[in-house]
Amino acid sequence: MSPKAASDPKRTRPRIALPRAAWAISFATVGVFMGIGVVSPILPSLADELGGSPAQVSLLFTSYMAVMGLAMVVTGWISSRTGVRATLLIGLALIAVAAVGSSASWALGPIIGFRAGWGLGNALFVATALAAIVAAMPGRRSRAITYYEAAVGAGIATGPLVGGLLGQISWRAAFLGSALLVTLSFALLAVVLPRTPRAAEPTSLVAPFRALTHRGLFSVAAVSLLYHLGLFTVFSYAPFVLGFSPAHTGFVFSGWGVCLVFASVVAAPRLRGSVGAVPTVAAALALFATTIALIAVYTENRAVVTVCIVVSGLFVGVLNALVTEIGMHVSPVDGATAAASYSFVRFGGGACAPWLAGWLGEATAPSVPFAAAAGATALGLGALAFGRKSLPPRPRRAVSGEGDPDRATVGSPSTIRG
């Protein structure tokens, strides 16, 4: 090796490989979050075949998100007693069973019930997975969160595509496809993820609520709730406005998901470093609200609605990555508790939006749900301002060996590295 090469840090710096555990958790996260998007393209088909209104079939989203949000408050209590690995596997098993049950159902009622069970499985997986992937990448918290949100985006992006393509065959096939991928994820985690010890100090049931008394974390959670009202209004009600086939709708929302992944992985980290996290979130909120408002104005124009849906993925991707990162950095508690409390509020918005959008659309006009969603998203700017003094403009990048890694999860980080 030449002296120049030896002295050049760019040439000698080792490439850090992503741990196997982080890869496995990311893959499973994609499969789990497909469960959100797989439903969107088949909502009109379900309404036609099973005889339901937009508000009624939107309960597939509402039951799923409501149970998921409520269950978040107990995920830390459960995972601290069973261990990270067991909690992840239990969650995946529940999702697989619920997906198979949904595909075998004969009416909307049973599907809504199975979707509630699906939400419970998601809650167990999601709150634990975020903390687990952070712990699997010690000293690289920001990058770990970026990978996690990218996996979330990939799942939401591929969900509509899979749901749309399989929905052309039957809405039952869409549920079965999701069940198959989650089953594969279960097998992968069972093999790759080492057993994890239980937490030395089990998490209290009230810990997630106590965490929300922190002004910064509460502000971040409120921001997330408000923009999720906008997100799931688009996700659940736009398919009825578009009137496309399941496959066509799936491609539209997959385009949205591709934009989301790009923004989460590429744009958000760069904007965080150059502009700052909080200013970037404020700009993304304003742009997302504006995009939804355009849908409200041009509801009858399919081309405009389609473009707005796809482009909004850029703003949601930035929000998902940076709002989550700010919440994890500002939290005064361990990562699992922070993720549980933040997600409890976050998915509350996702639970309310689908039914409200369907009801407003039926009671008034198709444009009204989008106008309301745009207003709710814009209110996120007020929630951000409320906690402004408690939020760092640029969350500090963790470096190797920095900080307390045990804050990232309920178990010891060393036990879940790949």
C-alpha positions, 0 to 999 in steps of 0.5 A: 500500500502506498503512503498516500493510500495509507494516509488517506482516511477515505481509502482506509476507512472500513466499510461497515456492514449491516448486521444480519439481525438488522437485515432480518428485522428490516425484511420483516418490517417490509412484510408487516407494513405491507398489511397497511397498503395491501387493503387500499386497492381492494376496498372498492372490490370489497364494497361491491362484492360484500355490499358495503359503503366506503365508510363501512369498508374503511373500518378495515383500516380503522379497526386495524389502526385503533387496536394497533394504537391502543396495544402500543401502550402494553407492548413495552410491558409485554416485551420486557417480560418475554424478550425482544425475539419472542415479542417479534415472533408472537406479533408475526404469528398473529399477523399471519393468522389474521391474514389467513382468516381475512382471506377466508371470511364471508362478510365484512364483519369477520374481516374487520375483526381479523383486521383488529387482530392483525393490528394487535400483531402489528403493535407487538412487532412495530414497537419492538422492531424499532428499538431492536434495529437501533440496538442491532446497530450500536452507535449508529442510531440515526442510520438505524432509524433511516433503515427502519423507516425505509423498510416501513416505506418499502412495505407500504409501497409494495403493499398496494402493488401486491394488493392490486395485482393479486386483487385482480384475481380476488381480494382473498388472494391479496390477503393470502399473499400478505400472509405468505410474506409474513410467514417467511419473515417469521421463519427468517427471524426465528433462524437469524435473531438470537434469543434475547434476555428479559429486561432486568427491570420490566416496563410499567404499564403506565410508562408510555403515558408518563413519557408523553408528559415530556413536552418534546415527545408529546409535541412530536407525537401530536405532529405525527397524529395530525399528518397521519390524519392526512395520510390515511385519508388519502390512503383510504378514500382516494381509491373511491375518488379515482375509480381505477381497477385494483391493479391501476390503484396499486400502481398509483400508490406504489409510485407514492411509496417509491417517492416515500422510500427515496425521501426517507433514505436519500432526501431526509438525511441530507436535508437534516444535515443542511437545513436542520430537522425541525425546519425540514419537518415544518416545510414538509408539513406545509407542502403535504397539507398543500398537496392534499388541499390540491386534491380537495380542489381538483377531486374530479380530475383523476390526473391531478389527484394521481400526481398529487398522491404520488408526489405527496410520498416525498413529503410523507417520507421526510416526515416519517424519517425525521419526526421519528428520529426527533422523537427517539432523540428527544425522548427521556426514556428507553427506546422501546417505551418511547416507540410505544408512546409515540406510536400509540398517538401516531396510529391514533390519527390513522385509526380516525381518518379512514372512517371519518373520510368515508363518512364525510364523503357520503354526508357532504361531497367527495372533496370535503374529506381531503379539505379536512385532512389538509387542515389537520395536517396544517395544524401539525405546524402548531404542534411543532411550534408548541414543543419547539424549545424542547426539540433540537434543530439538528438531532445529534448524529451518534458515533461509535461508542457514544451514549448509552446503547441500552436506551435503545431497547428492552434487552442488551444490545449485544444480544441482538447484533447479527 
